[in-house]
Amino acid sequence: MFATGMIAGVYLVFTSGFGFWLCSIVDHNPKKLAMLGSSVVSAGFYVLSLALLLMSPQAAFANPYGFHLWVFVLLVMLGVIAGNIRSIALPTLVTVLIPEDRRDKANGLVGMVTGIGFLTTSVISGFLVAWGGMVASLAFALVFTFLAFAHLAFIHVDERRLGAAPGHPAEPKRVDIEERLR
Protein backbone atom coordinates (compact mmCIF):
# COMPACT_ATOMS: atom_id res chain seq x y z
CA MET A 1 0.00 0.00 0.00
CA PHE A 2 2.82 2.39 0.88
CA ALA A 3 4.65 1.78 -2.40
CA THR A 4 1.49 2.23 -4.49
CA GLY A 5 0.71 5.55 -2.83
CA MET A 6 4.28 6.74 -3.24
CA ILE A 7 4.35 5.77 -6.92
CA ALA A 8 1.12 7.68 -7.56
CA GLY A 9 2.55 10.67 -5.72
CA VAL A 10 5.83 10.53 -7.65
CA TYR A 11 3.90 10.42 -10.92
CA LEU A 12 1.80 13.43 -9.92
CA VAL A 13 4.84 15.46 -8.81
CA PHE A 14 6.81 14.55 -11.95
CA THR A 15 3.91 15.34 -14.27
CA SER A 16 3.34 18.76 -12.73
CA GLY A 17 7.03 19.48 -12.25
CA PHE A 18 8.09 18.61 -15.79
CA GLY A 19 4.95 20.02 -17.45
CA PHE A 20 6.34 23.52 -18.05
CA TRP A 21 9.53 22.16 -19.53
CA LEU A 22 7.79 19.57 -21.74
CA CYS A 23 5.39 22.20 -23.09
CA SER A 24 8.35 24.44 -23.90
CA ILE A 25 10.01 21.60 -25.81
CA VAL A 26 6.86 21.21 -27.89
CA ASP A 27 6.46 24.97 -28.40
CA HIS A 28 10.06 25.66 -29.44
CA ASN A 29 10.72 22.66 -31.68
CA PRO A 30 9.08 20.95 -34.64
CA LYS A 31 6.29 18.77 -33.22
CA LYS A 32 7.33 15.66 -35.14
CA LEU A 33 10.91 15.98 -33.90
CA ALA A 34 9.67 16.47 -30.33
CA MET A 35 7.52 13.33 -30.56
CA LEU A 36 10.33 11.27 -32.11
CA GLY A 37 12.72 12.47 -29.42
CA SER A 38 10.13 11.62 -26.81
CA SER A 39 10.00 8.04 -28.10
CA VAL A 40 13.80 7.73 -28.05
CA VAL A 41 14.07 9.07 -24.49
CA SER A 42 11.20 6.85 -23.29
CA ALA A 43 12.80 3.79 -24.89
CA GLY A 44 16.12 4.68 -23.27
CA PHE A 45 14.58 4.80 -19.80
CA TYR A 46 12.67 1.55 -20.45
CA VAL A 47 15.90 -0.18 -21.56
CA LEU A 48 17.65 1.03 -18.40
CA SER A 49 14.69 -0.19 -16.32
CA LEU A 50 14.76 -3.59 -17.99
CA ALA A 51 18.54 -3.87 -17.53
CA LEU A 52 18.21 -3.04 -13.82
CA LEU A 53 15.43 -5.59 -13.46
CA LEU A 54 17.36 -8.36 -15.22
CA MET A 55 20.72 -7.67 -13.54
CA SER A 56 19.42 -7.36 -9.97
CA PRO A 57 18.40 -10.26 -7.75
CA GLN A 58 14.61 -10.62 -7.41
CA ALA A 59 14.90 -10.22 -3.64
CA ALA A 60 16.20 -6.68 -4.16
CA PHE A 61 12.72 -5.60 -5.26
CA ALA A 62 10.84 -7.25 -2.38
CA ASN A 63 11.59 -4.49 0.12
CA PRO A 64 9.19 -1.55 -0.39
CA TYR A 65 11.89 0.76 1.01
CA GLY A 66 14.72 -0.78 -1.00
CA PHE A 67 17.10 1.16 -3.21
CA HIS A 68 16.67 -1.10 -6.28
CA LEU A 69 12.88 -0.77 -6.22
CA TRP A 70 12.91 3.02 -6.09
CA VAL A 71 15.58 3.39 -8.77
CA PHE A 72 13.44 1.09 -10.92
CA VAL A 73 10.31 3.15 -10.20
CA LEU A 74 12.20 6.36 -11.01
CA LEU A 75 13.47 5.01 -14.35
CA VAL A 76 10.06 3.72 -15.44
CA MET A 77 8.40 6.94 -14.32
CA LEU A 78 10.88 9.08 -16.28
CA GLY A 79 10.15 6.95 -19.35
CA VAL A 80 6.42 7.53 -18.92
CA ILE A 81 6.87 11.28 -18.34
CA ALA A 82 9.09 11.59 -21.44
CA GLY A 83 6.26 9.96 -23.40
CA ASN A 84 3.91 12.74 -22.30
CA ILE A 85 5.44 14.99 -24.95
CA ARG A 86 3.40 13.10 -27.53
CA SER A 87 0.17 13.87 -25.64
CA ILE A 88 1.14 17.55 -25.53
CA ALA A 89 2.13 17.74 -29.20
CA LEU A 90 -0.90 15.99 -30.72
CA PRO A 91 -3.47 18.71 -29.94
CA THR A 92 -1.07 21.39 -31.22
CA LEU A 93 -0.70 19.45 -34.47
CA VAL A 94 -4.47 19.52 -34.89
CA THR A 95 -4.25 23.31 -34.98
CA VAL A 96 -1.48 23.20 -37.57
CA LEU A 97 -2.72 20.39 -39.83
CA ILE A 98 -6.53 20.50 -39.72
CA PRO A 99 -8.66 23.24 -41.32
CA GLU A 100 -10.38 25.44 -38.74
CA ASP A 101 -13.90 24.25 -39.59
CA ARG A 102 -12.98 20.63 -38.71
CA ARG A 103 -10.75 21.19 -35.67
CA ASP A 104 -13.52 20.60 -33.15
CA LYS A 105 -14.07 17.06 -34.45
CA ALA A 106 -10.34 16.42 -34.74
CA ASN A 107 -9.73 17.59 -31.16
CA GLY A 108 -12.59 15.39 -30.01
CA LEU A 109 -11.03 12.40 -31.75
CA VAL A 110 -7.62 13.14 -30.21
CA GLY A 111 -9.24 13.31 -26.76
CA MET A 112 -11.18 10.10 -27.37
CA VAL A 113 -8.11 8.20 -28.56
CA THR A 114 -6.06 9.49 -25.62
CA GLY A 115 -8.76 8.42 -23.16
CA ILE A 116 -9.14 5.00 -24.74
CA GLY A 117 -5.35 4.69 -24.70
CA PHE A 118 -5.23 5.34 -20.95
CA LEU A 119 -8.01 2.81 -20.36
CA THR A 120 -6.52 0.05 -22.49
CA THR A 121 -3.01 0.68 -21.19
CA SER A 122 -4.21 0.08 -17.63
CA VAL A 123 -5.99 -3.13 -18.57
CA ILE A 124 -3.15 -4.47 -20.73
CA SER A 125 -0.48 -3.59 -18.16
CA GLY A 126 -2.46 -5.39 -15.45
CA PHE A 127 -2.66 -8.53 -17.58
CA LEU A 128 1.01 -8.30 -18.54
CA VAL A 129 2.22 -7.91 -14.96
CA ALA A 130 0.05 -10.86 -13.87
CA TRP A 131 1.16 -13.00 -16.83
CA GLY A 132 4.84 -12.18 -17.30
CA GLY A 133 5.81 -9.73 -14.58
CA MET A 134 7.58 -6.47 -15.21
CA VAL A 135 9.87 -8.03 -17.83
CA ALA A 136 6.87 -8.67 -20.09
CA SER A 137 5.46 -5.20 -19.36
CA LEU A 138 8.72 -3.46 -20.25
CA ALA A 139 9.21 -5.60 -23.36
CA PHE A 140 5.68 -4.69 -24.47
CA ALA A 141 6.37 -1.00 -23.80
CA LEU A 142 9.60 -1.15 -25.80
CA VAL A 143 7.95 -2.88 -28.77
CA PHE A 144 5.12 -0.36 -28.94
CA THR A 145 7.45 2.60 -28.38
CA PHE A 146 9.50 1.37 -31.34
CA LEU A 147 6.33 0.92 -33.44
CA ALA A 148 5.17 4.45 -32.57
CA PHE A 149 8.60 5.80 -33.55
CA ALA A 150 8.64 3.86 -36.83
CA HIS A 151 5.09 4.93 -37.69
CA LEU A 152 5.78 8.60 -37.03
CA ALA A 153 9.14 8.52 -38.84
CA PHE A 154 7.37 7.81 -42.14
CA ILE A 155 4.64 10.45 -41.77
CA HIS A 156 5.21 13.84 -43.38
CA VAL A 157 4.21 16.72 -41.11
CA ASP A 158 4.08 20.16 -42.71
CA GLU A 159 3.85 22.46 -39.72
CA ARG A 160 3.96 25.77 -41.60
CA ARG A 161 5.61 27.31 -38.57
CA LEU A 162 5.19 31.01 -38.10
CA GLY A 163 8.56 32.73 -37.94
CA ALA A 164 9.51 36.09 -36.53
CA ALA A 165 8.22 39.14 -38.36
CA PRO A 166 10.68 40.60 -40.87
CA GLY A 167 13.13 42.93 -39.15
CA HIS A 168 12.46 41.42 -35.72
CA PRO A 169 14.83 38.83 -34.26
CA ALA A 170 13.40 35.48 -33.22
CA GLU A 171 12.78 35.16 -29.51
CA PRO A 172 15.20 32.92 -27.63
CA LYS A 173 14.08 29.40 -26.80
CA ARG A 174 13.50 29.30 -23.07
CA VAL A 175 11.06 28.07 -20.47
CA ASP A 176 8.78 31.00 -19.67
CA ILE A 177 6.77 30.05 -16.60
CA GLU A 178 5.05 33.44 -16.43
CA GLU A 179 3.77 33.01 -20.00
CA ARG A 180 2.48 29.51 -19.18
CA LEU A 181 0.50 30.76 -16.19
CA ARG A 182 -1.33 33.48 -18.14
C-alpha positions in Angstrom: 0.0 0.0 0.0 2.8 2.4 0.9 4.7 1.8 -2.4 1.5 2.2 -4.5 0.7 5.5 -2.8 4.3 6.7 -3.2 4.4 5.8 -6.9 1.1 7.7 -7.6 2.6 10.7 -5.7 5.8 10.5 -7.6 3.9 10.4 -10.9 1.8 13.4 -9.9 4.8 15.5 -8.8 6.8 14.6 -11.9 3.9 15.3 -14.3 3.3 18.8 -12.7 7.0 19.5 -12.2 8.1 18.6 -15.8 5.0 20.0 -17.4 6.3 23.5 -18.0 9.5 22.2 -19.5 7.8 19.6 -21.7 5.4 22.2 -23.1 8.3 24.4 -23.9 10.0 21.6 -25.8 6.9 21.2 -27.9 6.5 25.0 -28.4 10.1 25.7 -29.4 10.7 22.7 -31.7 9.1 21.0 -34.6 6.3 18.8 -33.2 7.3 15.7 -35.1 10.9 16.0 -33.9 9.7 16.5 -30.3 7.5 13.3 -30.6 10.3 11.3 -32.1 12.7 12.5 -29.4 10.1 11.6 -26.8 10.0 8.0 -28.1 13.8 7.7 -28.1 14.1 9.1 -24.5 11.2 6.8 -23.3 12.8 3.8 -24.9 16.1 4.7 -23.3 14.6 4.8 -19.8 12.7 1.6 -20.5 15.9 -0.2 -21.6 17.7 1.0 -18.4 14.7 -0.2 -16.3 14.8 -3.6 -18.0 18.5 -3.9 -17.5 18.2 -3.0 -13.8 15.4 -5.6 -13.5 17.4 -8.4 -15.2 20.7 -7.7 -13.5 19.4 -7.4 -10.0 18.4 -10.3 -7.8 14.6 -10.6 -7.4 14.9 -10.2 -3.6 16.2 -6.7 -4.2 12.7 -5.6 -5.3 10.8 -7.3 -2.4 11.6 -4.5 0.1 9.2 -1.5 -0.4 11.9 0.8 1.0 14.7 -0.8 -1.0 17.1 1.2 -3.2 16.7 -1.1 -6.3 12.9 -0.8 -6.2 12.9 3.0 -6.1 15.6 3.4 -8.8 13.4 1.1 -10.9 10.3 3.2 -10.2 12.2 6.4 -11.0 13.5 5.0 -14.3 10.1 3.7 -15.4 8.4 6.9 -14.3 10.9 9.1 -16.3 10.1 6.9 -19.4 6.4 7.5 -18.9 6.9 11.3 -18.3 9.1 11.6 -21.4 6.3 10.0 -23.4 3.9 12.7 -22.3 5.4 15.0 -24.9 3.4 13.1 -27.5 0.2 13.9 -25.6 1.1 17.5 -25.5 2.1 17.7 -29.2 -0.9 16.0 -30.7 -3.5 18.7 -29.9 -1.1 21.4 -31.2 -0.7 19.5 -34.5 -4.5 19.5 -34.9 -4.3 23.3 -35.0 -1.5 23.2 -37.6 -2.7 20.4 -39.8 -6.5 20.5 -39.7 -8.7 23.2 -41.3 -10.4 25.4 -38.7 -13.9 24.3 -39.6 -13.0 20.6 -38.7 -10.8 21.2 -35.7 -13.5 20.6 -33.1 -14.1 17.1 -34.5 -10.3 16.4 -34.7 -9.7 17.6 -31.2 -12.6 15.4 -30.0 -11.0 12.4 -31.8 -7.6 13.1 -30.2 -9.2 13.3 -26.8 -11.2 10.1 -27.4 -8.1 8.2 -28.6 -6.1 9.5 -25.6 -8.8 8.4 -23.2 -9.1 5.0 -24.7 -5.3 4.7 -24.7 -5.2 5.3 -20.9 -8.0 2.8 -20.4 -6.5 0.1 -22.5 -3.0 0.7 -21.2 -4.2 0.1 -17.6 -6.0 -3.1 -18.6 -3.2 -4.5 -20.7 -0.5 -3.6 -18.2 -2.5 -5.4 -15.5 -2.7 -8.5 -17.6 1.0 -8.3 -18.5 2.2 -7.9 -15.0 0.1 -10.9 -13.9 1.2 -13.0 -16.8 4.8 -12.2 -17.3 5.8 -9.7 -14.6 7.6 -6.5 -15.2 9.9 -8.0 -17.8 6.9 -8.7 -20.1 5.5 -5.2 -19.4 8.7 -3.5 -20.2 9.2 -5.6 -23.4 5.7 -4.7 -24.5 6.4 -1.0 -23.8 9.6 -1.2 -25.8 7.9 -2.9 -28.8 5.1 -0.4 -28.9 7.4 2.6 -28.4 9.5 1.4 -31.3 6.3 0.9 -33.4 5.2 4.5 -32.6 8.6 5.8 -33.6 8.6 3.9 -36.8 5.1 4.9 -37.7 5.8 8.6 -37.0 9.1 8.5 -38.8 7.4 7.8 -42.1 4.6 10.4 -41.8 5.2 13.8 -43.4 4.2 16.7 -41.1 4.1 20.2 -42.7 3.8 22.5 -39.7 4.0 25.8 -41.6 5.6 27.3 -38.6 5.2 31.0 -38.1 8.6 32.7 -37.9 9.5 36.1 -36.5 8.2 39.1 -38.4 10.7 40.6 -40.9 13.1 42.9 -39.1 12.5 41.4 -35.7 14.8 38.8 -34.3 13.4 35.5 -33.2 12.8 35.2 -29.5 15.2 32.9 -27.6 14.1 29.4 -26.8 13.5 29.3 -23.1 11.1 28.1 -20.5 8.8 31.0 -19.7 6.8 30.1 -16.6 5.0 33.4 -16.4 3.8 33.0 -20.0 2.5 29.5 -19.2 0.5 30.8 -16.2 -1.3 33.5 -18.1 
